[in-house]
Amino acid sequence: MTESPVELLAKTHPNLEIWWDSSPLIFEQWVQEMLAAASPHRRATLEAQLRRLYVAEDPARSVLRGCTTNLSPDQFNAHPSAQFMLGMFSKAAEGLEEYVGGRMAQVRGL
């Protein structure tokens, strides 16, 4: 196994935290872009290294210890999970304006 520079850095101190400065939602896309740009003889090693950085199915095994959620509006709005949640919020909010309006009318009538 060839350790990545990030893995070597992580070994310099047991409490060192290395963070992914983006959302984990775009990690896989970034990995694919890095692999596509790599020379063919380097891809297998690079892929193994990148897969150890963030292990989505078991984050505790990841080299990375945290992440930010800096999605741009375009990235957020286009992501399938955001689309799903927006749909759920819209469905949950059906009739809310009428309900609040009715409650406000009752309060004003008191």
N, C-alpha and C positions, 0 to 999 in steps of 0.2 A: 504494500500500500504506500503510495506517495502522498504525503501530507501536503495540503495547500498552505500557502503563506498565512492564511487566516487561521488555520489550525495550529500552525507553529506559533503565531502570535498569542493565541488563546492559552497555550501552555506556559507562557512567561509568568503568569500569576494565577493562583487558584480562584481568585475573586474577580478576575477580569471579565467584564461583560462586553461582548461584541454584538452590536445591534444591526439589524437590517433596516436601512433608512428608507423604507417604503412599506407599502402594505403587503402582507403575505399573499394577498389575492393575486398579485402580479408576479410572484416569485417564479412560478413555472414558465410563464412567458419569457421572463428574463433568462432563465436557464436555457430554454430553446434557442433564444437569440445568441447567447454565448456559444453554444455548441455549434450552431450554424456558421458562426464566424471563425471557429477554431480549425486548424489544419487537421486533415483526416487522421494523421498518426497521433495526434494529441487528444482527440475527442473522448476516447474511453477513459483515460486518466482524469481528464477535466470533468467528465460527467460524474464519476465516482466522488470527486472532491466536492462538486456543487451539491450533490445529493446528500452529503453529510452536513452541509451548512444548515439546511432547514429540512427536517424530517416531518412532513405534515401529519403523518399518521401517529407519530410519537415525538412531539416537540421537545421533550426532555432529553432526547438523544441528539438534538441539534447542537452544532457548534455555536450558532447564534443564540443569544440569550434574551432577545427582545426585538421588537419592531415598532416602527411608527406606522401611522395610517395616513400617509400623505397622498392619498389618491386625488388626482385632479378631478374636477367635475365631469370631464368627458370619460375618464376611466371609471369613475363611480357609476355614472348614469348608464353606461353600456354593460356593466358587469351583470351576469345573470342573477346573482344573489340580490343585488340592488333592485333589479327589475321585479323579482319575486316579492321582496319586502314592500316595494311601492304598491304593487298590486294588492297585497294583504292589507296595507294601511288604507288604501282607497276603499276596499271592500268593507273594512271595519268602520269607516267614517260615513258609510251610506246612511242617510237619515239624521246625521248628527246635527246639521244646521237646523232642521225642523224641530228636533228635540230641544236644543238650546233655546231656540226662538220661543217655543212653548213655555219653557221654564221661566224665561225672562218675562214673558207676558204675565205669568202667575205671580212672580215677585213684584212686578210693577203694580199689579192689581191689589196687592196687600195694603 
